[in-house]
Amino acid sequence: MYRILFRLVFRRMDPEQAHHLAFRWIRRAARVPVLRTFAAAALAPRFEELRTEAFGLRMHGPFGLAAGFDKNAVGIDGLAMAGFDHVEIGTVTGEPQSGNPKRRLFRLVPDRALINRMGFNNEGSAAVAERLAARTARGPVFRTTVGVNIGKTKVVPESEAVADYVLSTERLARHADYLVVNVSSPNTPGLRSLQAVDQLRPLLTAVREAADRTVTRRRVPLLVKIAPDLADEDVDAVADLAVELGLDGIIATNTTIARESLGLASDPALTAETGGLSGAPLKERSLEVLSRLYARVGDRITLVGVGGVEDAEDAWQRILAGATLVQGYSAFIYRGPFWSREIHQGLAARLALSPYATLAEAVGAATRSTGATGGPENRKKADA
């Protein structure tokens, strides 16, 4: 049914307008008690065997919605109703910004992909913090884990980036179940240079200190989100830095600026649009980065796999590669409201047929079996 609706209605609309329309429907459904009860029963069935714990947080399952869909924390309950076990809002910047000029979102339908150059359009950390506080005060309709993804305000020079991230942290940390430092979007000039270890170390240290200073009754988990376009040695360097700093997690990966190596089938004029590409063509590289990270850090850091996740098999492969949590976004556009339900059902079926008693046992099993250099087994030998 949804695929017919997509073909006849959404596909004919501007992608950004279609997003706003669909998201508005989700939010409205979540405001109607009877409707949201029936919707949650249909879209968000619970599987006890999929219950997941990550960085001290308990979740109904491992599958969540990546940052970018709900930039301003306006529809968390609606997205939980749709079956997501965690919802990552943002990217939120220190100051409000309108983002890049429109048109800035493009569908590559033959490739089941998107290109975006949104440019962190959001209402700013003060407004988002106020909205999150109001949700807590009135009581969430649906229980879900809320991650807050923060990035650099475009007009802030690179030399003042740390202060900008700290400002957002001070405003948002108390409202976040976990906090993500985004240094990997290709749509903010200079942002990806912050992934270099010599710049990333002081940034993450300052955000960690700001979170601890702001929230004293608990430790807010801190993660960093990296690009798939990093060279392998740079992936290793980020992994080592995360261990050194006691980071809680790494999200792999953001969108890619690559085009030629992806075998895209869409109109070349469309694939040449500037911006970050997400969806199915990113699948292979994001999985490679995830496996490399797990081989480097093992169980010392929680990994989140995202990029090209379309179905339960993709999610299962991310778990076997080392992801405790899995996220998606682009396939939500193409597969519709039952997408999360299908992934949960498929994960439960795969776990039942596997040799693993729990999802936690399955995490990293494929990467461990390869005996990759830098993996947990090799580290134990080195430590000895």
C-alpha positions in Angstrom: 0.0 0.0 0.0 2.7 2.5 1.0 4.7 1.7 -2.2 1.7 2.6 -4.3 1.3 5.8 -2.2 5.0 6.6 -2.7 4.8 6.1 -6.4 1.6 8.0 -7.0 2.0 10.8 -4.4 5.3 11.3 -2.6 7.5 10.6 -5.6 5.8 13.4 -7.5 6.4 15.9 -4.6 9.5 17.8 -3.8 11.4 15.5 -1.3 11.6 18.1 1.4 7.9 18.9 1.2 7.1 15.2 1.2 9.1 14.7 4.3 7.3 17.5 6.1 3.9 16.2 5.1 4.7 12.6 6.2 6.2 13.7 9.5 3.2 15.9 10.2 0.9 12.9 9.8 3.1 10.9 12.2 3.0 13.7 14.8 -0.8 14.1 14.5 -1.4 10.4 14.8 0.6 10.4 18.1 -1.6 13.1 19.5 -4.8 11.0 19.3 -4.9 8.5 22.1 -6.9 5.7 20.5 -5.2 6.1 17.1 -1.7 6.0 18.6 -2.5 2.9 20.7 -3.6 1.0 17.6 -0.7 2.4 15.5 1.8 1.4 18.1 0.3 -2.1 18.3 0.7 -2.5 14.5 4.0 -0.7 14.0 5.9 -1.4 17.2 5.5 -5.0 18.4 7.9 -5.9 21.2 10.2 -8.9 21.1 11.6 -9.7 24.5 14.6 -11.5 22.9 15.6 -8.2 21.2 15.9 -6.2 24.4 19.2 -4.3 24.3 21.5 -2.5 26.7 23.9 0.1 25.4 26.1 2.5 27.4 24.0 1.7 30.5 20.7 2.4 28.8 18.0 -0.3 28.4 16.1 -0.3 25.1 13.2 -2.4 23.7 15.5 -3.4 20.9 18.6 -2.3 18.9 17.0 -0.4 16.0 16.7 3.3 16.0 16.2 6.3 13.7 19.3 8.2 12.8 19.8 11.9 13.2 18.4 14.1 10.4 14.7 13.1 10.4 13.6 15.0 13.5 16.0 17.9 13.7 14.1 19.9 16.3 12.7 17.3 18.6 9.1 17.9 17.5 8.0 14.3 16.9 9.8 11.9 19.3 6.7 10.2 20.5 5.4 9.8 17.0 8.6 8.1 15.9 8.6 5.9 19.0 5.0 5.0 18.0 6.4 4.0 14.6 8.6 1.4 16.3 12.0 3.0 16.7 13.8 1.8 19.9 15.8 5.0 20.0 15.4 8.3 18.3 18.4 10.5 17.6 17.4 14.1 17.1 19.3 16.9 15.4 21.8 17.8 14.2 21.3 20.7 16.6 23.7 23.7 16.4 24.5 26.4 19.0 22.5 29.0 17.2 19.5 28.7 14.9 20.1 28.5 11.2 18.0 28.1 8.1 20.5 25.8 6.4 21.5 25.8 2.7 19.3 27.3 0.0 16.6 25.0 -1.4 16.5 22.8 -3.4 18.7 20.7 -1.1 17.2 17.2 -0.9 17.2 14.7 -3.8 15.8 11.2 -4.3 17.9 8.7 -6.3 15.0 6.2 -6.6 16.8 3.6 -8.8 19.6 3.5 -6.2 17.2 3.6 -3.2 19.3 6.6 -2.0 19.1 10.2 -1.1 21.5 13.2 -1.5 21.1 16.0 0.9 22.8 19.3 1.5 20.5 20.5 4.1 23.2 22.3 6.1 22.1 21.7 9.6 18.8 23.6 9.3 17.4 23.7 12.9 16.0 26.0 15.5 19.1 26.1 17.7 20.1 24.5 20.9 18.2 26.8 23.2 14.8 26.2 21.5 15.4 22.4 21.2 16.4 22.2 24.9 13.2 24.0 25.9 11.1 21.6 23.8 12.8 18.5 25.3 12.3 20.0 28.8 8.6 20.5 28.1 8.3 16.8 26.9 9.8 15.6 30.1 7.6 17.9 32.2 4.4 16.6 30.7 5.6 13.0 30.5 6.5 11.2 27.3 3.7 9.4 25.6 6.0 6.5 24.6 9.1 5.4 26.3 12.1 5.6 24.0 15.8 6.5 24.3 16.5 10.0 23.0 19.9 10.8 21.6 20.9 14.4 20.9 23.3 15.0 17.9 25.1 18.3 18.0 27.1 20.1 15.3 28.9 23.4 14.5 27.0 26.5 13.6 27.9 27.4 10.1 28.9 31.1 10.8 31.2 30.1 13.7 34.8 30.0 12.6 36.7 26.8 13.0 38.9 28.4 15.7 35.7 28.8 17.8 34.2 25.5 17.1 34.9 24.0 20.5 33.1 26.8 22.3 30.1 26.4 20.0 29.9 22.6 20.8 30.3 23.4 24.5 27.4 25.9 24.3 25.1 23.2 22.8 26.3 20.7 25.4 25.5 22.9 28.3 22.0 23.5 27.0 21.2 20.0 25.9 23.1 17.4 27.9 20.6 17.3 30.8 17.9 16.4 28.3 19.9 13.7 26.4 20.0 10.0 27.1 23.1 10.1 25.1 25.0 12.9 23.3 26.6 12.7 19.8 29.3 15.0 18.5 28.8 15.2 14.7 32.1 16.1 12.9 31.3 14.2 9.7 28.6 16.1 7.8 29.8 17.2 4.4 27.4 20.1 4.3 29.1 22.5 6.8 32.3 24.0 5.5 35.3 22.9 7.5 33.4 20.5 9.7 35.0 17.3 8.5 38.5 18.6 9.3 37.5 18.3 12.9 37.8 14.5 12.5 41.6 14.9 12.5 42.8 13.6 15.8 44.7 16.7 16.8 41.5 18.7 16.5 39.1 16.0 17.7 40.9 15.4 21.0 40.4 18.9 22.4 36.8 19.0 21.1 35.7 15.7 22.6 37.6 16.6 25.9 35.8 19.9 26.2 32.4 18.4 25.4 33.0 15.6 28.0 33.9 18.2 30.6 30.9 20.4 29.8 28.5 17.4 30.0 30.0 16.4 33.4 29.8 20.0 34.7 26.3 20.4 33.5 24.8 17.1 34.6 26.2 15.9 38.0 23.7 13.2 39.0 24.5 10.9 36.1 27.1 10.4 33.4 25.7 11.4 30.0 27.1 8.9 27.4 29.2 10.6 24.7 29.6 9.4 21.2 31.2 10.7 18.0 29.9 10.2 14.5 32.4 9.7 11.7 32.3 9.8 7.9 32.7 6.7 5.6 35.2 8.7 3.5 37.9 8.5 6.2 41.0 6.6 5.2 41.4 3.3 7.1 44.4 4.7 9.1 42.2 7.6 10.1 39.4 5.3 11.2 42.0 3.5 13.4 43.2 6.8 14.8 39.7 7.8 15.8 39.1 4.4 17.3 42.3 4.7 19.4 41.4 8.2 20.5 37.9 7.1 21.6 39.5 4.4 23.8 42.1 6.9 25.1 39.4 9.4 26.1 37.0 6.9 27.5 34.3 7.7 24.9 31.1 5.7 25.2 30.5 5.0 21.5 31.2 5.6 17.8 28.6 6.0 15.2 29.6 4.6 11.8 28.9 6.2 9.4 27.5 9.5 8.2 26.7 10.2 4.5 29.4 10.0 1.8 30.7 12.5 -0.8 31.8 9.6 -3.0 30.0 9.0 -6.3 32.1 7.2 -8.9 32.9 4.1 -6.9 29.3 3.4 -5.9 27.9 2.1 -9.2 25.0 4.5 -9.2 22.2 3.8 -11.7 20.4 7.2 -11.4 20.6 10.1 -13.8 24.2 11.4 -13.8 22.9 15.0 -13.5 21.1 14.0 -10.3 24.0 12.0 -8.8 26.3 14.9 -9.5 24.3 17.1 -7.0 26.5 18.4 -4.2 25.8 16.9 -0.8 26.0 13.7 1.3 24.7 10.5 -0.2 22.9 8.0 2.0 21.0 4.8 1.4 21.7 1.5 -0.3 25.0 2.5 -2.1 26.6 3.3 1.2 26.0 -0.2 2.6 29.4 -1.8 1.8 31.6 1.0 3.0 29.7 1.6 6.2 30.0 -2.1 7.0 33.7 -2.1 6.3 34.2 0.9 8.6 32.2 -0.7 11.3 34.1 -4.0 11.1 37.4 -2.2 11.2 36.3 -0.2 14.3 35.2 -3.4 16.1 38.5 -5.1 15.2 40.2 -2.2 16.8 38.2 -1.5 20.0 36.3 -4.8 20.6 33.8 -4.5 23.5 35.5 -1.5 25.1 33.3 1.0 23.2 29.7 0.7 22.0 29.4 0.9 18.2 26.4 2.1 16.3 26.0 0.9 12.7 24.3 3.1 10.2 24.5 3.6 6.5 22.7 1.5 3.8 20.5 -0.4 6.4 17.4 -1.4 4.4 16.1 -4.6 5.9 16.6 -7.1 8.7 19.5 -8.8 7.0 21.4 -5.5 6.8 20.7 -4.9 10.5 21.8 -8.5 11.4 25.0 -8.1 9.4 25.7 -4.8 11.3 25.3 -6.7 14.6 27.5 -9.5 13.6 30.1 -7.0 12.5 30.2 -5.3 15.9 27.2 -3.0 16.3 25.3 -3.1 19.5 22.8 -0.6 18.0 21.7 -0.1 14.4 20.2 3.0 12.9 18.5 3.8 9.6 16.9 6.7 7.8 16.8 6.7 4.0 15.0 3.3 3.8 12.2 4.8 5.9 11.4 7.0 3.0 11.3 4.2 0.5 9.7 1.4 2.7 7.2 3.3 4.8 5.6 3.0 8.2 5.9 -0.8 8.6 9.7 -0.7 8.0 10.7 -0.8 11.7 8.2 -3.7 12.4 9.7 -5.7 9.5 13.2 -5.2 10.8 12.3 -6.3 14.4 10.5 -9.4 13.1 13.4 -10.3 10.9 15.9 -9.8 13.6 14.0 -12.0 16.0 13.7 -14.7 13.3 17.5 -14.5 12.6 18.4 -14.7 16.3 16.2 -17.7 16.7 18.0 -19.5 13.9 21.4 -18.5 15.0 23.8 -20.2 17.5 23.5 -17.2 19.8 21.3 -17.1 22.9 21.1 -13.3 22.9 21.8 -10.4 20.6 24.6 -9.4 22.9 26.4 -12.7 22.1 26.0 -12.0 18.4 27.6 -8.6 18.5 31.0 -8.8 16.7 30.8 -12.5 16.0 31.7 -12.2 12.3 34.5 -9.8 12.9 36.0 -11.9 15.7 35.8 -15.0 13.5 38.1 -13.3 10.9 40.9 -12.9 13.5 41.3 -9.3 12.3 44.5 -7.6 13.5 43.7 -5.4 16.4 40.7 -7.4 17.5 40.0 -8.5 21.1 41.9 -11.8 20.8 45.0 -10.1 19.5 44.8 -7.3 22.1 44.7 -9.9 24.9 47.9 -11.5 23.5 49.5 -8.1 23.2 48.5 -7.1 26.7 50.0 -10.3 28.1 
